[in-house]
Amino acid sequence: MVLEELDRLKSQFAGCETLAFADLSTKMILVTNSDANLPREALDKLCAEATVVLGKSGKPSLGDTDAETAYVSSGGQLRVFMRAPDEPDDVLCCICASSIDIAGFLADARPSLAQISGGG
């Protein structure tokens, strides 16, 4: 079911290059869907970045409270990190073109993440 949700999201947004479902408590990317064959080191770096910008559940790395969504832009790329509503260590990591319809993407990605995280 996770792969199907990632496939669906990626196919709906032309600017979406990589989607990854991560568990911040273990600092691991669990499932990916990507145009590029990203090496494990790149996936580990993506997860580490999610941990920094979002923090682990109840332990924000930046700021005073847990963030639900964070954005990092560099080199014409936008990286989006989203925390699941009911499982705060479950995160969707997205590498997108800076031209992506971010509002549309977030509107579709939030329920997909809740579905993936909740397993149903």
N, C-alpha and C positions, 0 to 999 in steps of 0.2 A: 504494500500500500504506500509506503514512503516513496519508492521509486516512481510510482504512478503519479503521485502528487507533484513531485519535482519535475517530472516529464511534462505534465499538464501546464504548470507555471512557466517553465522554460519555453514551451512552444507558443504560449500566448504573448510573450514579450520579446521582440526581436533583439533588444539591447541586453538581454540577460545572457551572460556568457558562462557563468558558473553558479550553481546552487549547491549548498552543502548543509546538511543537518548535523549539528554538533551537540555534544554534552559537555558543558563547561565544568561540571564537577570532576570529570575525568580528563578534561582538556583534549578531547578526541573528536575528530570528524568521523561520523558514523556512516553516512551515505552521501555520495556526490552525483551530480549530473553536470557535465562540463563539455564545452566545445574543445577545450584543450586537455591534453593528457598531463594533468598536474602531478608532479612528483610528490611523494609523501611529505617532503620538507616544506613545500609550498602550502599544502593543506595544514600542516602543523602551524605554520606561520599565520595562516588565516584564522585558525582557532585561537592562537595566542593573542592575535589582535582583537578578536571578539571578547576574550577574557579581560583585556585591558580596557576597552571602551565600554563594555557593559558591566564588568565585574561578575563575580560569582554570586549566587543567590544570597542576599543579605549582606554582602561584602563588596560594595561598589569600589572600583579602582579609581574612578574619577568622580568627584562630586560627593554629595552627602547621601544620595538615595540611589536605589537601583534604577537604571534606565531601561525602558522598554524597547527603544529603537535608537540606533546610533548610525551615523554616516561618516565615511572617511573618503575624501576625494583627493586623487593624485594621478598625475600622468594621463589625463583623459579618461580615467576610470573612476567609478563610484562603487565603493564597497558599503553594503547595507547589512546591518546586524539587527536581528529581531528576536526578542525574548518571548517564549510561549507564555500565555496568560496563567495557565494552571501548573506548569512545570518550569519554574524560573531558570533552571540550568539547561533547558532545551532551547537551542538557538538555531535560527536559520541565517546562514551566512551567504550573501549574494555578491558576486562580482558582476557589475553591469557597465555598459557604456554610459557615459555621462548624459547622453541624449535620451535615456529611457524615460518613459512616462512614469515617474516615481509615484505619483498619487494613485494611478491605476494599479501599478505593481503592488504597492502596500495594501490597497484595498483587497486584492486577490490573495496576496501572500499571508496576511494575518489569519484568515480562516483556514488556509491550507496548513499553516504551522500548528494551529490548534488541533486540527484533524490528525496530523502526523504525531504530535506530542501525546495526544490523548489515546492514540491507537484505534480510534473508531471513527 
